[in-house]
């Protein structure tokens, strides 16, 4: 299992929270078990925040190594001798339910952190105050990644909204799969189903319970809407090939979910749009030398105020592409939502063109990462 610094877990349990929020929650208990007593509150002056100086420290909650230069939090207590004892944690593993400072600014080392990490700490402890009752329902040690498990449970409950039910009930038949998208011919190995173009079986692809999912434009590839052509792209981050290879070696199936409404919109130049998008994806896969499954949503998004019932079921943020993969193109393997994740750039920030990626992850119940953090 890879270790990811600085990630955002999408919290779908509270719709009024900011989208880029590290969620703190607790796992549901096994039936018949009793809630354990809460941990003793640490003193307010016994917390330290800093960037790891090496890879040698390990998280006291998940036991995994803390990567060098990543943010870590410590609970500090007096040892038997003259030295203090530091219990280091990943930010997302820190037991905020039982250890909260008077204010995040009071944490030793806070002022030396990057502004983005300062903001993450402030949000982390602010959210804890809002969800205190939920945290106290935990039945296992809050230092054992319970936050992540309950987050997963709450997201699964969120799945059963009318929109998601509609996506889940999409009827798929092999007889409905075509080698053309409307009047445009697809490249070899690519197929079309309704408003989706997909590459089902790249050479060497292995279906898996662990899914590493990615957006394409602005996440894996740097593209320009004004430039058309299979070669008009560059890698978004130089670390991408090694990162994807590492995921593949770790048993993940790599999947790209990307919107491309130009394929539908360019009625007189649809073949050009198809060749450009599919060609870029083919060339990207050849560049990174890792097998990837790909789904392209070609439908056009509805304008603001339009009837959402008529919205394309496959276009992000709708989860239709995910459910198509999950139900029909993963060999029936149940997906482990705790280990799976999604990386995308459309997160609703001021500089973003939309919030489609983070809403897509939220609708499915996946952990969400920004590409600049994941590929840093």
Kinemage of the C-alpha trace (Angstrom):
@kinemage 1
@onewidth
@group {chain A} dominant
@subgroup {mainchain}
@vectorlist {calphas} color= white
{ca unk a 1} P 0.000 0.000 0.000
{ca unk a 2} L 1.487 3.314 -1.016
{ca unk a 3} L 1.754 6.192 1.392
{ca unk a 4} L 0.228 9.397 0.158
{ca unk a 5} L 1.106 12.781 1.647
{ca unk a 6} L -1.330 15.653 1.966
{ca unk a 7} L -4.549 14.034 0.787
{ca unk a 8} L -8.133 15.133 1.018
{ca unk a 9} L -10.839 12.700 2.074
{ca unk a 10} L -14.185 13.851 0.732
{ca unk a 11} L -16.790 14.033 3.490
{ca unk a 12} L -20.279 13.451 2.120
{ca unk a 13} L -21.958 13.228 5.491
{ca unk a 14} L -22.234 17.005 5.899
{ca unk a 15} L -23.147 18.868 2.754
{ca unk a 16} L -22.332 22.292 4.161
{ca unk a 17} L -18.641 21.598 4.714
{ca unk a 18} L -15.965 22.932 2.354
{ca unk a 19} L -15.140 20.334 -0.328
{ca unk a 20} L -11.374 20.188 0.223
{ca unk a 21} L -11.624 18.998 3.797
{ca unk a 22} L -9.788 16.313 5.644
{ca unk a 23} L -12.677 14.465 7.261
{ca unk a 24} L -12.444 13.163 10.822
{ca unk a 25} L -14.872 10.419 11.640
{ca unk a 26} L -15.101 7.075 13.413
{ca unk a 27} L -15.983 3.555 12.382
{ca unk a 28} L -19.269 1.864 13.067
{ca unk a 29} L -19.024 -0.791 15.753
{ca unk a 30} L -19.503 -4.529 15.364
{ca unk a 31} L -22.942 -5.557 16.565
{ca unk a 32} L -23.124 -6.172 20.273
{ca unk a 33} L -19.915 -4.336 21.154
{ca unk a 34} L -19.718 -1.453 23.593
{ca unk a 35} L -18.116 1.910 23.117
{ca unk a 36} L -14.663 2.096 24.721
{ca unk a 37} L -13.945 4.929 27.113
{ca unk a 38} L -12.515 7.992 25.386
{ca unk a 39} L -8.775 8.478 25.583
{ca unk a 40} L -7.472 10.910 28.167
{ca unk a 41} L -7.220 14.420 26.771
{ca unk a 42} L -3.654 15.350 26.064
{ca unk a 43} L -2.404 18.559 27.583
{ca unk a 44} L -2.665 21.549 25.298
{ca unk a 45} L 1.071 22.093 25.232
{ca unk a 46} L 1.923 18.516 24.204
{ca unk a 47} L 1.528 18.658 20.435
{ca unk a 48} L 4.155 19.286 17.748
{ca unk a 49} L 3.746 19.778 13.984
{ca unk a 50} L 6.681 19.555 11.596
{ca unk a 51} L 7.897 18.115 8.310
{ca unk a 52} L 9.471 14.662 8.641
{ca unk a 53} L 13.250 14.900 8.474
{ca unk a 54} L 13.649 11.344 7.160
{ca unk a 55} L 11.686 8.188 6.315
{ca unk a 56} L 12.553 6.506 9.618
{ca unk a 57} L 9.566 7.544 11.746
{ca unk a 58} L 6.358 5.512 11.643
{ca unk a 59} L 2.772 6.477 12.390
{ca unk a 60} L 1.527 5.281 15.787
{ca unk a 61} L -1.986 4.828 14.377
{ca unk a 62} L -1.421 2.911 11.130
{ca unk a 63} L 2.192 1.734 11.733
{ca unk a 64} L 3.224 2.868 8.244
{ca unk a 65} L 6.297 4.971 7.580
{ca unk a 66} L 5.920 8.727 7.395
{ca unk a 67} L 7.512 9.974 4.197
{ca unk a 68} L 10.352 12.445 4.343
{ca unk a 69} L 9.234 16.094 4.080
{ca unk a 70} L 5.576 15.199 4.671
{ca unk a 71} L 3.637 16.852 7.486
{ca unk a 72} L 3.494 14.877 10.730
{ca unk a 73} L 1.864 15.544 14.123
{ca unk a 74} L 3.215 14.334 17.458
{ca unk a 75} L 1.708 13.747 20.874
{ca unk a 76} L 4.442 14.534 23.360
{ca unk a 77} L 4.601 13.062 26.853
{ca unk a 78} L 7.217 12.866 29.584
{ca unk a 79} L 9.374 9.755 29.498
{ca unk a 80} L 10.835 7.917 32.478
{ca unk a 81} L 14.119 9.747 32.011
{ca unk a 82} L 14.922 13.338 31.137
{ca unk a 83} L 13.647 13.048 27.554
{ca unk a 84} L 10.187 13.541 26.094
{ca unk a 85} L 8.430 10.749 24.187
{ca unk a 86} L 7.151 11.692 20.713
{ca unk a 87} L 4.303 9.669 19.163
{ca unk a 88} L 4.224 10.700 15.515
{ca unk a 89} L 1.146 10.454 13.280
{ca unk a 90} L 0.165 11.122 9.700
{ca unk a 91} L -2.131 14.114 9.588
{ca unk a 92} L -5.100 11.965 8.565
{ca unk a 93} L -4.357 9.399 11.306
{ca unk a 94} L -4.107 11.870 14.174
{ca unk a 95} L -6.653 11.114 16.975
{ca unk a 96} L -8.312 14.531 17.006
{ca unk a 97} L -11.346 13.182 18.855
{ca unk a 98} L -9.304 12.878 22.038
{ca unk a 99} L -6.469 15.344 21.492
{ca unk a 100} L -7.357 18.910 20.581
{ca unk a 101} L -5.338 22.070 21.246
{ca unk a 102} L -6.832 25.315 22.501
{ca unk a 103} L -6.322 26.431 18.907
{ca unk a 104} L -4.300 25.015 15.999
{ca unk a 105} L -2.056 28.072 16.222
{ca unk a 106} L -1.025 26.893 19.693
{ca unk a 107} L 0.579 23.741 18.284
{ca unk a 108} L 4.361 23.953 18.479
{ca unk a 109} L 5.784 24.425 14.986
{ca unk a 110} L 2.500 25.700 13.495
{ca unk a 111} L 3.985 29.024 12.433
{ca unk a 112} L 6.733 27.250 10.458
{ca unk a 113} L 4.297 25.317 8.252
{ca unk a 114} L 3.236 26.194 4.728
{ca unk a 115} L 0.000 28.174 4.576
{ca unk a 116} L -1.809 25.243 2.920
{ca unk a 117} L -0.845 22.934 5.795
{ca unk a 118} L -1.804 25.550 8.377
{ca unk a 119} L -5.221 25.733 6.754
{ca unk a 120} L -5.514 21.925 6.749
{ca unk a 121} L -4.796 21.827 10.492
{ca unk a 122} L -7.330 24.556 11.212
{ca unk a 123} L -10.000 22.706 9.238
{ca unk a 124} L -9.072 19.382 10.810
{ca unk a 125} L -9.686 20.558 14.360
{ca unk a 126} L -12.665 22.727 13.399
{ca unk a 127} L -14.398 19.717 11.880
{ca unk a 128} L -13.682 17.682 14.986
{ca unk a 129} L -15.637 20.174 17.059
{ca unk a 130} L -18.634 19.846 14.740
{ca unk a 131} L -18.651 16.039 14.732
{ca unk a 132} L -17.806 15.284 18.363
{ca unk a 133} L -20.915 13.168 18.974
{ca unk a 134} L -20.159 11.046 15.920
{ca unk a 135} L -16.598 10.465 17.040
{ca unk a 136} L -17.690 9.240 20.488
{ca unk a 137} L -19.630 6.400 18.859
{ca unk a 138} L -16.365 4.715 17.888
{ca unk a 139} L -15.884 1.187 19.221
{ca unk a 140} L -12.236 0.728 18.394
{ca unk a 141} L -9.143 2.708 19.166
{ca unk a 142} L -9.396 6.133 17.506
{ca unk a 143} L -5.699 5.837 16.683
{ca unk a 144} L -6.355 2.827 14.384
{ca unk a 145} L -7.603 4.676 11.300
{ca unk a 146} L -11.230 4.641 12.452
{ca unk a 147} L -11.771 7.996 10.806
{ca unk a 148} L -11.282 6.496 7.373
{ca unk a 149} L -13.594 3.537 7.983
{ca unk a 150} L -16.590 5.599 9.119
{ca unk a 151} L -16.029 8.000 6.271
{ca unk a 152} L -16.299 5.004 3.953
{ca unk a 153} L -19.555 3.864 5.625
{ca unk a 154} L -21.148 7.300 5.401
{ca unk a 155} L -20.195 7.558 1.731
{ca unk a 156} L -21.775 4.186 0.977
{ca unk a 157} L -25.032 5.425 2.532
{ca unk a 158} L -24.763 8.512 0.334
{ca unk a 159} L -24.656 6.293 -2.748
{ca unk a 160} L -28.343 5.508 -2.568
{ca unk a 161} L -29.656 8.821 -3.797
{ca unk a 162} L -32.075 8.902 -6.782
{ca unk a 163} L -29.355 10.086 -9.184
{ca unk a 164} L -27.004 7.280 -8.202
{ca unk a 165} L -29.743 4.662 -8.348
{ca unk a 166} L -30.393 5.741 -11.922
{ca unk a 167} L -26.725 5.306 -12.760
{ca unk a 168} L -26.539 1.896 -11.082
{ca unk a 169} L -29.550 0.633 -13.029
{ca unk a 170} L -28.036 1.404 -16.443
{ca unk a 171} L -28.739 -1.602 -18.644
{ca unk a 172} L -25.666 -2.910 -20.419
{ca unk a 173} L -25.608 -5.444 -23.223
{ca unk a 174} L -22.719 -6.602 -25.378
{ca unk a 175} L -25.011 -6.234 -28.377
{ca unk a 176} L -25.138 -2.484 -27.679
{ca unk a 177} L -21.343 -2.124 -27.948
{ca unk a 178} L -20.102 -0.645 -31.234
{ca unk a 179} L -16.807 -0.028 -33.001
{ca unk a 180} L -18.060 3.435 -34.020
{ca unk a 181} L -19.286 6.398 -32.011
{ca unk a 182} L -22.212 7.603 -34.098
{ca unk a 183} L -20.579 8.481 -37.448
{ca unk a 184} L -16.974 8.390 -36.172
{ca unk a 185} L -14.812 5.284 -36.517
{ca unk a 186} L -12.854 4.313 -33.409
{ca unk a 187} L -9.238 3.192 -33.264
{ca unk a 188} L -8.512 -0.527 -32.671
{ca unk a 189} L -9.426 -1.854 -29.180
{ca unk a 190} L -11.729 1.121 -28.536
{ca unk a 191} L -15.502 0.631 -28.317
{ca unk a 192} L -18.601 2.755 -27.744
{ca unk a 193} L -21.646 2.236 -25.528
{ca unk a 194} L -24.363 4.891 -25.495
{ca unk a 195} L -22.461 8.168 -24.851
{ca unk a 196} L -19.271 6.470 -23.622
{ca unk a 197} L -16.146 5.528 -25.562
{ca unk a 198} L -13.972 3.038 -23.706
{ca unk a 199} L -10.765 1.039 -23.862
{ca unk a 200} L -11.796 -2.092 -22.012
{ca unk a 201} L -8.782 -4.353 -22.209
{ca unk a 202} L -5.368 -2.805 -22.688
{ca unk a 203} L -2.560 -5.360 -23.013
{ca unk a 204} L -1.496 -6.537 -19.547
{ca unk a 205} L -4.471 -4.985 -17.725
{ca unk a 206} L -5.471 -6.836 -14.555
{ca unk a 207} L -8.855 -6.383 -12.901
{ca unk a 208} L -8.540 -5.746 -9.187
{ca unk a 209} L -10.308 -4.882 -5.948
{ca unk a 210} L -8.018 -1.841 -5.750
{ca unk a 211} L -8.777 0.937 -8.220
{ca unk a 212} L -6.475 3.905 -8.823
{ca unk a 213} L -8.647 6.286 -10.852
{ca unk a 214} L -7.588 9.488 -12.589
{ca unk a 215} L -8.914 12.372 -14.632
{ca unk a 216} L -6.909 13.006 -17.816
{ca unk a 217} L -6.757 16.652 -18.959
{ca unk a 218} L -5.119 18.840 -16.328
{ca unk a 219} L -4.312 15.819 -14.184
{ca unk a 220} L -2.204 13.348 -16.171
{ca unk a 221} L -1.758 15.385 -19.340
{ca unk a 222} L -1.289 19.081 -19.984
{ca unk a 223} L -3.531 20.006 -22.909
{ca unk a 224} L -4.909 23.144 -24.540
{ca unk a 225} L -8.526 23.422 -25.700
{ca unk a 226} L -7.336 25.523 -28.637
{ca unk a 227} L -5.015 22.798 -29.923
{ca unk a 228} L -6.267 19.608 -31.557
{ca unk a 229} L -4.342 16.442 -32.355
{ca unk a 230} L -3.110 13.179 -30.897
{ca unk a 231} L 0.330 14.637 -30.161
{ca unk a 232} L -0.815 17.950 -28.663
{ca unk a 233} L -0.135 17.126 -25.022
{ca unk a 234} L 2.677 16.791 -22.484
{ca unk a 235} L 2.978 15.057 -19.129
{ca unk a 236} L 1.435 17.136 -16.361
{ca unk a 237} L 4.062 15.942 -13.870
{ca unk a 238} L 7.387 14.216 -14.528
{ca unk a 239} L 6.721 11.744 -11.697
{ca unk a 240} L 3.622 10.288 -13.363
{ca unk a 241} L 5.225 7.267 -15.136
{ca unk a 242} L 6.976 6.053 -11.977
{ca unk a 243} L 3.889 6.640 -9.812
{ca unk a 244} L 1.637 4.686 -12.159
{ca unk a 245} L 4.156 1.860 -12.500
{ca unk a 246} L 4.394 1.624 -8.716
{ca unk a 247} L 0.603 1.393 -8.399
{ca unk a 248} L 0.464 -1.305 -11.068
{ca unk a 249} L 3.200 -3.280 -9.309
{ca unk a 250} L 1.218 -2.962 -6.061
{ca unk a 251} L -1.816 -4.685 -7.601
{ca unk a 252} L -3.913 -1.660 -8.516
{ca unk a 253} L -5.949 -1.439 -11.691
{ca unk a 254} L -5.410 1.972 -13.284
{ca unk a 255} L -8.513 3.622 -14.745
{ca unk a 256} L -8.989 6.985 -16.456
{ca unk a 257} L -12.403 8.681 -16.298
{ca unk a 258} L -12.522 11.755 -18.548
{ca unk a 259} L -15.191 14.062 -19.995
{ca unk a 260} L -14.935 15.110 -23.657
{ca unk a 261} L -18.080 16.887 -24.841
{ca unk a 262} L -16.392 18.054 -28.069
{ca unk a 263} L -16.936 14.553 -29.449
{ca unk a 264} L -20.672 15.096 -29.169
{ca unk a 265} L -20.637 18.828 -29.868
{ca unk a 266} L -18.510 18.786 -33.049
{ca unk a 267} L -21.103 17.138 -35.263
{ca unk a 268} L -19.341 18.151 -38.474
{ca unk a 269} L -15.868 17.322 -37.142
{ca unk a 270} L -16.655 14.421 -34.851
{ca unk a 271} L -13.996 12.173 -36.379
{ca unk a 272} L -11.389 14.860 -35.710
{ca unk a 273} L -12.497 15.142 -32.080
{ca unk a 274} L -12.466 11.364 -31.612
{ca unk a 275} L -9.043 10.908 -33.202
{ca unk a 276} L -7.611 13.734 -31.107
{ca unk a 277} L -8.893 12.496 -27.742
{ca unk a 278} L -8.411 8.773 -28.297
{ca unk a 279} L -5.054 9.393 -29.949
{ca unk a 280} L -3.813 11.376 -26.960
{ca unk a 281} L -4.898 8.633 -24.584
{ca unk a 282} L -3.218 5.946 -26.703
{ca unk a 283} L -0.017 7.986 -26.813
{ca unk a 284} L -0.162 8.647 -23.080
{ca unk a 285} L -0.476 4.932 -22.313
{ca unk a 286} L 2.437 4.236 -24.636
{ca unk a 287} L 4.468 6.949 -22.888
{ca unk a 288} L 3.927 5.672 -19.328
{ca unk a 289} L 4.183 1.997 -20.405
{ca unk a 290} L 1.508 0.834 -17.953
{ca unk a 291} L -1.814 -0.813 -18.965
{ca unk a 292} L -4.793 1.441 -18.267
{ca unk a 293} L -8.550 1.085 -18.661
{ca unk a 294} L -10.188 4.226 -20.068
{ca unk a 295} L -13.726 5.637 -20.114
{ca unk a 296} L -14.588 8.819 -22.045
{ca unk a 297} L -17.939 10.518 -21.374
{ca unk a 298} L -18.923 12.258 -24.611
{ca unk a 299} L -22.224 13.754 -23.467
{ca unk a 300} L -22.757 17.502 -23.207
{ca unk a 301} L -23.350 19.011 -19.781
{ca unk a 302} L -26.641 20.803 -19.225
{ca unk a 303} L -26.748 24.531 -18.709
{ca unk a 304} L -27.447 25.978 -15.288
{ca unk a 305} L -31.144 25.701 -14.410
{ca unk a 306} L -31.849 22.868 -16.854
{ca unk a 307} L -33.734 19.762 -15.770
{ca unk a 308} L -31.079 17.522 -14.186
{ca unk a 309} L -33.172 14.433 -14.948
{ca unk a 310} L -32.108 14.826 -18.575
{ca unk a 311} L -28.414 15.164 -17.725
{ca unk a 312} L -26.041 12.607 -19.236
{ca unk a 313} L -25.680 9.710 -16.781
{ca unk a 314} L -22.018 9.163 -17.653
{ca unk a 315} L -20.659 12.705 -17.642
{ca unk a 316} L -18.803 13.602 -14.454
{ca unk a 317} L -19.802 14.427 -11.769
{ca unk a 318} L -22.459 11.775 -12.439
{ca unk a 319} L -21.015 8.370 -11.413
{ca unk a 320} L -22.225 6.446 -14.475
{ca unk a 321} L -18.742 5.705 -15.861
{ca unk a 322} L -17.636 4.311 -12.496
{ca unk a 323} L -20.655 2.009 -12.238
{ca unk a 324} L -20.161 0.823 -15.804
{ca unk a 325} L -16.609 -0.178 -14.896
{ca unk a 326} L -17.551 -1.608 -11.510
{ca unk a 327} L -20.441 -3.768 -12.711
{ca unk a 328} L -19.384 -4.811 -16.213
{ca unk a 329} L -15.645 -4.321 -16.685
{ca unk a 330} L -13.968 -5.600 -13.512
{ca unk a 331} L -14.600 -9.359 -13.784
{ca unk a 332} L -17.148 -9.216 -10.957
{ca unk a 333} L -14.445 -8.378 -8.401
{ca unk a 334} L -15.792 -6.399 -5.444
{ca unk a 335} L -13.964 -3.076 -5.162
{ca unk a 336} L -12.270 -2.200 -1.885
{ca unk a 337} L -13.388 1.394 -1.393
{ca unk a 338} L -10.962 1.909 1.491
{ca unk a 339} L -7.946 1.266 -0.742
{ca unk a 340} L -9.294 2.810 -3.942
{ca unk a 341} L -9.043 6.523 -4.743
{ca unk a 342} L -9.518 9.190 -7.415
{ca unk a 343} L -7.179 11.985 -8.552
{ca unk a 344} L -8.524 15.020 -10.406
{ca unk a 345} L -7.986 18.744 -10.822
{ca unk a 346} L -11.588 20.043 -10.987
{ca unk a 347} L -12.142 20.637 -7.279
{ca unk a 348} L -14.222 23.798 -7.207
{ca unk a 349} L -11.375 26.139 -6.327
{ca unk a 350} L -11.353 29.705 -7.653
{ca unk a 351} L -8.912 28.773 -10.418
{ca unk a 352} L -10.753 25.563 -11.400
{ca unk a 353} L -13.121 25.321 -14.356
{ca unk a 354} L -15.571 23.237 -12.292
{ca unk a 355} L -15.949 20.935 -9.298
{ca unk a 356} L -16.766 17.857 -11.408
{ca unk a 357} L -13.877 15.721 -10.158
{ca unk a 358} L -14.357 16.202 -6.439
{ca unk a 359} L -18.122 15.755 -6.818
{ca unk a 360} L -17.504 12.583 -8.845
{ca unk a 361} L -15.357 11.170 -6.028
{ca unk a 362} L -17.952 12.267 -3.471
{ca unk a 363} L -20.828 10.558 -5.295
{ca unk a 364} L -18.911 7.277 -5.456
{ca unk a 365} L -17.374 7.411 -1.979
{ca unk a 366} L -13.714 7.582 -3.000
{ca unk a 367} L -10.821 9.345 -1.339
{ca unk a 368} L -9.915 12.384 -3.429
{ca unk a 369} L -6.476 13.766 -4.237
{ca unk a 370} L -5.341 16.827 -6.156
{ca unk a 371} L -2.741 15.973 -8.843
{ca unk a 372} L -0.241 18.550 -7.565
{ca unk a 373} L -0.316 16.814 -4.179
{ca unk a 374} L -0.428 13.217 -5.369
{ca unk a 375} L 2.318 13.578 -7.966
{ca unk a 376} L 4.471 15.997 -5.948
